[in-house]
Amino acid sequence: MTLLIALTLFVLAVFLGLELITKVPAMLHTPLMSGSNAVSGITLIGALVSAGSDHTMLTTTLGFVAVTLATINVVGGFLVTNRMLTMFAGRKKRRP
């Protein structure tokens, strides 16, 4: 029964996430990306705690995977945000 509840919650979260992302205008994407980077930073801290707890080999392995994925998400988010901000910069700022 717990697996069914978890699966239902996951499907609802995916559906809600897709609905929210598709409804966001392009001008609001950069501020929302910055906000999601902050959430991913919190996720990274939780993953570090999980990886360092050393309860079992499974929790350490899952924590390491979570640290890796959260780091990729944070770095990629900042790169995308930086690229979008340079697109909105004036022409004088782009020339070296």
C-alpha beads as a LAMMPS data file, in Angstrom:
LAMMPS data file: protein, C-alpha beads

96 atoms
95 bonds

1 atom types
1 bond types

-500.0 500.0 xlo xhi
-500.0 500.0 ylo yhi
-500.0 500.0 zlo zhi

Masses

1 110.0

Atoms # bond

1 1 1 0.000 0.000 0.000
2 1 1 2.887 2.381 0.752
3 1 1 4.314 1.819 -2.725
4 1 1 0.963 2.688 -4.288
5 1 1 0.746 5.932 -2.298
6 1 1 4.332 6.854 -3.200
7 1 1 3.723 6.094 -6.879
8 1 1 0.521 8.159 -6.886
9 1 1 2.320 11.072 -5.240
10 1 1 5.151 10.838 -7.779
11 1 1 2.757 10.838 -10.753
12 1 1 0.874 13.841 -9.336
13 1 1 4.148 15.721 -8.746
14 1 1 5.310 15.060 -12.322
15 1 1 1.956 16.199 -13.723
16 1 1 1.910 19.335 -11.585
17 1 1 5.526 20.141 -12.473
18 1 1 4.870 19.817 -16.191
19 1 1 1.763 21.984 -15.948
20 1 1 3.635 24.694 -14.060
21 1 1 6.672 24.699 -16.327
22 1 1 4.661 24.909 -19.549
23 1 1 2.638 27.866 -18.235
24 1 1 5.648 30.046 -17.306
25 1 1 6.344 32.928 -19.726
26 1 1 9.880 33.267 -21.073
27 1 1 10.506 36.527 -19.199
28 1 1 9.931 34.811 -15.850
29 1 1 12.181 31.862 -16.555
30 1 1 15.386 33.460 -15.235
31 1 1 14.018 34.431 -11.789
32 1 1 12.394 31.030 -11.415
33 1 1 15.641 29.320 -12.391
34 1 1 17.434 31.248 -9.657
35 1 1 14.805 30.121 -7.159
36 1 1 15.124 26.512 -8.224
37 1 1 18.907 26.794 -7.847
38 1 1 18.361 27.794 -4.225
39 1 1 16.129 24.755 -3.678
40 1 1 18.719 22.531 -5.355
41 1 1 21.348 23.952 -2.999
42 1 1 19.228 22.851 -0.051
43 1 1 18.858 19.441 -1.699
44 1 1 22.640 19.293 -2.044
45 1 1 23.088 19.918 1.685
46 1 1 20.601 17.156 2.509
47 1 1 22.373 14.796 0.117
48 1 1 25.720 15.556 1.768
49 1 1 24.252 14.757 5.167
50 1 1 22.786 11.511 3.811
51 1 1 26.040 10.491 2.136
52 1 1 28.055 11.198 5.265
53 1 1 25.720 9.504 7.739
54 1 1 27.372 6.097 7.163
55 1 1 24.368 4.027 8.291
56 1 1 24.511 1.406 5.543
57 1 1 26.229 1.018 2.205
58 1 1 22.892 1.663 0.458
59 1 1 22.365 5.050 2.136
60 1 1 25.940 6.071 1.390
61 1 1 25.598 5.074 -2.266
62 1 1 22.222 6.795 -2.678
63 1 1 23.601 9.869 -0.916
64 1 1 26.560 9.972 -3.298
65 1 1 24.244 9.698 -6.306
66 1 1 22.068 12.468 -4.846
67 1 1 25.119 14.699 -4.295
68 1 1 26.245 14.135 -7.887
69 1 1 22.827 14.863 -9.412
70 1 1 22.157 17.893 -7.195
71 1 1 25.576 19.338 -8.057
72 1 1 24.933 18.900 -11.774
73 1 1 21.544 20.573 -11.330
74 1 1 22.951 23.559 -9.431
75 1 1 25.867 24.138 -11.807
76 1 1 23.715 23.683 -14.904
77 1 1 21.085 26.025 -13.514
78 1 1 23.608 28.754 -12.866
79 1 1 25.083 28.332 -16.362
80 1 1 21.655 28.596 -17.971
81 1 1 20.764 31.618 -15.832
82 1 1 24.039 33.332 -16.731
83 1 1 23.518 32.672 -20.418
84 1 1 19.966 34.036 -20.320
85 1 1 21.090 37.155 -18.461
86 1 1 23.763 37.843 -21.083
87 1 1 21.052 37.592 -23.755
88 1 1 19.159 40.429 -22.038
89 1 1 22.263 42.574 -21.545
90 1 1 22.739 45.629 -23.718
91 1 1 24.948 45.523 -26.778
92 1 1 27.574 47.736 -25.114
93 1 1 28.129 45.197 -22.352
94 1 1 28.611 42.292 -24.754
95 1 1 31.514 43.786 -26.694
96 1 1 34.917 43.165 -25.101

Bonds

1 1 1 2
2 1 2 3
3 1 3 4
4 1 4 5
5 1 5 6
6 1 6 7
7 1 7 8
8 1 8 9
9 1 9 10
10 1 10 11
11 1 11 12
12 1 12 13
13 1 13 14
14 1 14 15
15 1 15 16
16 1 16 17
17 1 17 18
18 1 18 19
19 1 19 20
20 1 20 21
21 1 21 22
22 1 22 23
23 1 23 24
24 1 24 25
25 1 25 26
26 1 26 27
27 1 27 28
28 1 28 29
29 1 29 30
30 1 30 31
31 1 31 32
32 1 32 33
33 1 33 34
34 1 34 35
35 1 35 36
36 1 36 37
37 1 37 38
38 1 38 39
39 1 39 40
40 1 40 41
41 1 41 42
42 1 42 43
43 1 43 44
44 1 44 45
45 1 45 46
46 1 46 47
47 1 47 48
48 1 48 49
49 1 49 50
50 1 50 51
51 1 51 52
52 1 52 53
53 1 53 54
54 1 54 55
55 1 55 56
56 1 56 57
57 1 57 58
58 1 58 59
59 1 59 60
60 1 60 61
61 1 61 62
62 1 62 63
63 1 63 64
64 1 64 65
65 1 65 66
66 1 66 67
67 1 67 68
68 1 68 69
69 1 69 70
70 1 70 71
71 1 71 72
72 1 72 73
73 1 73 74
74 1 74 75
75 1 75 76
76 1 76 77
77 1 77 78
78 1 78 79
79 1 79 80
80 1 80 81
81 1 81 82
82 1 82 83
83 1 83 84
84 1 84 85
85 1 85 86
86 1 86 87
87 1 87 88
88 1 88 89
89 1 89 90
90 1 90 91
91 1 91 92
92 1 92 93
93 1 93 94
94 1 94 95
95 1 95 96
